[in-house]
């Protein structure tokens, strides 16, 4: 992954684009034609930093919600690399207004949803058979704006190519009970992530403690 990202910085962007193919692009076109905006669900799977590059193949603008890296020098390098793809970067610490503007402007907004969420930010949903505290942000945005959630995950293939698999938009639950709808939709997002990881478990960022925050009553609570 480091070598691939170094090449992204050093070589013409077209070199990287030639190594990416997208399956399911029709789902992106269908959603954007019908709604004019989309929320992209993804995870730290494969070389996820190439997803903004792959977005150039869709013909639509992309904004990405992310947390700045802890090391300033590494964050500057990552920002430089991401900006090469001409995507808009949104700091997750103050993301609501920029995300709403991006959606209103007809963009796609990408959110990674496979890391542990603090108790105040998350809802517990099943993930590989265990309750995992998962950010409610994507579900809340989808229900509030009516924007479809489109799953999109990237895998590295044995040939050295990268394959982006785009799925059909997730079904939105009835929003009469908002809290229940958020939990249901977050669970559907997590199911999509789990299914993608099962196709290439060795390519998931497994070092992260995904189950660190525990449900109430668990002695391992954080």
C-alpha positions in Angstrom: 0.0 0.0 0.0 2.9 2.4 0.8 4.5 1.7 -2.5 1.2 2.3 -4.4 0.6 5.6 -2.6 4.2 6.7 -3.3 3.6 6.0 -7.0 0.3 8.0 -6.8 2.3 11.0 -5.6 5.2 10.5 -8.0 3.6 9.5 -11.3 0.9 10.9 -13.5 -2.6 10.1 -12.1 -3.5 8.3 -15.3 -1.0 5.5 -14.4 -3.0 4.8 -11.2 -6.3 5.0 -13.0 -5.2 2.4 -15.5 -4.9 -0.1 -12.6 -8.4 0.5 -11.3 -11.7 -1.0 -12.6 -15.2 -0.5 -11.2 -17.9 -3.1 -11.1 -21.5 -1.9 -10.5 -21.0 1.6 -11.8 -24.6 1.5 -13.0 -25.7 1.8 -9.4 -23.9 5.2 -9.1 -25.4 6.5 -12.3 -28.9 5.3 -11.4 -28.7 7.0 -7.9 -27.2 10.2 -9.2 -29.7 10.4 -12.1 -32.6 9.9 -9.7 -31.5 11.8 -6.6 -28.7 14.0 -7.7 -26.6 13.1 -4.6 -25.4 10.1 -2.7 -23.7 8.9 0.5 -20.9 6.4 -0.2 -20.4 3.8 2.4 -16.9 2.3 2.5 -14.3 0.9 4.9 -10.5 0.6 5.5 -10.3 -2.3 3.1 -7.8 -2.8 0.3 -6.1 0.4 -0.6 -9.0 2.6 0.4 -6.9 5.7 -0.4 -7.4 4.9 -4.1 -11.2 5.3 -3.9 -11.0 9.1 -4.4 -8.9 8.4 -7.5 -11.4 5.8 -8.7 -14.2 8.4 -8.3 -12.7 10.2 -11.3 -14.0 7.3 -13.4 -17.6 8.0 -12.3 -17.8 11.6 -13.6 -19.2 12.9 -10.3 -17.8 15.2 -7.6 -16.7 13.6 -4.4 -16.3 14.9 -0.8 -14.7 12.7 1.8 -15.3 12.9 5.6 -12.1 12.0 7.5 -10.2 12.7 10.7 -6.9 14.4 10.4 -4.0 12.1 11.2 -2.3 12.5 14.6 1.2 13.1 13.1 1.2 16.6 11.4 3.8 15.6 8.8 1.9 12.5 7.9 -1.4 14.4 7.7 0.2 17.0 5.3 1.5 14.1 3.1 -1.9 12.4 3.1 -3.7 15.7 2.3 -1.4 16.3 -0.6 -2.0 12.8 -1.9 -5.8 13.1 -1.5 -5.9 16.6 -3.2 -4.3 15.1 -6.3 -7.6 13.3 -6.8 -9.4 16.7 -6.7 -11.8 15.6 -4.0 -13.1 17.9 -1.2 -11.8 17.0 2.2 -14.2 17.4 5.2 -13.0 17.3 8.8 -15.2 14.9 10.7 -15.0 17.1 13.8 -17.2 19.8 12.1 -18.6 17.9 9.2 -22.4 18.5 9.3 -22.6 21.8 7.5 -20.0 21.0 4.8 -21.6 17.6 4.2 -25.1 19.2 3.8 -23.6 21.7 1.4 -21.9 19.0 -0.7 -25.1 17.0 -0.9 -27.2 20.1 -1.8 -24.6 20.8 -4.5 -25.1 17.5 -6.2 -21.9 15.7 -4.9 -21.3 12.2 -3.5 -20.0 12.1 0.1 -17.9 9.2 1.2 -17.7 8.0 4.8 -15.7 5.2 6.3 -17.8 3.4 8.9 -15.7 0.4 10.1 -14.0 1.8 13.2 -15.0 2.0 16.8 -17.2 4.9 17.8 -17.3 6.5 21.2 -20.4 5.7 23.2 -22.0 9.1 22.7 -21.5 8.9 18.9 -22.4 5.3 18.3 -25.1 2.6 18.4 -24.4 -1.0 19.0 -25.0 -3.3 16.1 -23.8 -6.8 15.2 -20.4 -7.1 13.5 -18.9 -10.5 13.0 -21.1 -11.9 15.8 -20.2 -9.3 18.4 -21.9 -6.0 19.3 -19.8 -3.1 17.9 -20.3 0.6 18.7 -20.8 2.1 15.2 -21.1 5.8 14.3 -24.7 6.9 13.7 -23.6 9.7 11.4 -24.3 8.0 8.0 -27.7 6.7 9.0 -28.7 10.1 10.4 -27.6 11.9 7.3 -29.4 9.5 5.0 -32.7 9.7 7.0 -32.5 13.5 7.4 -31.7 14.2 3.7 -33.3 11.3 1.9 -29.9 10.6 0.3 -29.3 7.0 -0.8 -26.5 5.0 0.8 -24.4 3.3 -1.8 -21.8 0.7 -0.6 -18.5 0.9 -2.5 -15.4 -1.1 -1.5 -12.0 -1.6 -3.1 -9.9 -4.8 -3.3 -6.4 -5.5 -4.5 -6.3 -8.3 -7.0 -3.5 -10.8 -7.6 -2.7 -9.2 -10.9 -1.9 -5.9 -9.2 -5.2 -4.3 -10.3 -7.6 -2.7 -7.9 -11.3 -3.6 -8.2 -14.0 -1.3 -6.8 -17.3 -3.1 -6.2 -20.3 -0.8 -6.0 -23.5 -2.3 -4.7 -27.2 -1.4 -5.0 -28.3 1.4 -2.5 -29.3 0.2 0.9 -33.0 0.2 1.7 -34.0 3.0 4.0 -36.3 1.8 6.9 -39.5 3.7 7.8 -38.5 6.9 9.7 -41.5 7.1 12.1 -39.3 6.0 15.0 -36.1 7.9 14.3 -34.0 6.1 16.9 -35.1 2.7 15.7 -34.6 3.7 12.1 -31.0 4.9 12.8 -30.2 1.6 14.5 -31.7 -0.5 11.7 -29.9 1.4 8.9 -26.6 1.4 10.8 -26.9 -2.4 11.1 -27.5 -2.6 7.4 -24.4 -0.6 6.7 -22.4 -2.8 9.0 -23.7 -5.9 7.3 -22.5 -4.5 4.0 -19.0 -3.9 5.4 -18.9 -7.4 6.9 -19.8 -8.9 3.6 -17.1 -6.9 1.8 -14.4 -7.9 4.4 -15.3 -11.6 4.1 -14.3 -11.5 0.4 -10.8 -10.3 1.3 -10.3 -10.5 5.1 -6.5 -10.2 4.7 -7.0 -6.7 3.2 -8.9 -5.2 6.1 -7.2 -2.8 8.6 -7.4 -5.4 11.4 -5.0 -3.6 13.8 -7.8 -1.3 14.9 -9.7 -2.4 18.0 -13.1 -2.4 16.4 -14.9 -3.7 19.5 -13.1 -1.5 22.1 -16.3 0.3 23.3 -18.4 -2.2 25.1 -22.2 -2.4 25.7 -23.6 -1.3 29.0 -22.9 -3.8 31.7 -19.8 -5.3 30.1 -16.9 -5.2 32.5 -14.5 -4.3 29.6 -16.4 -0.9 29.1 -14.3 2.0 27.8 
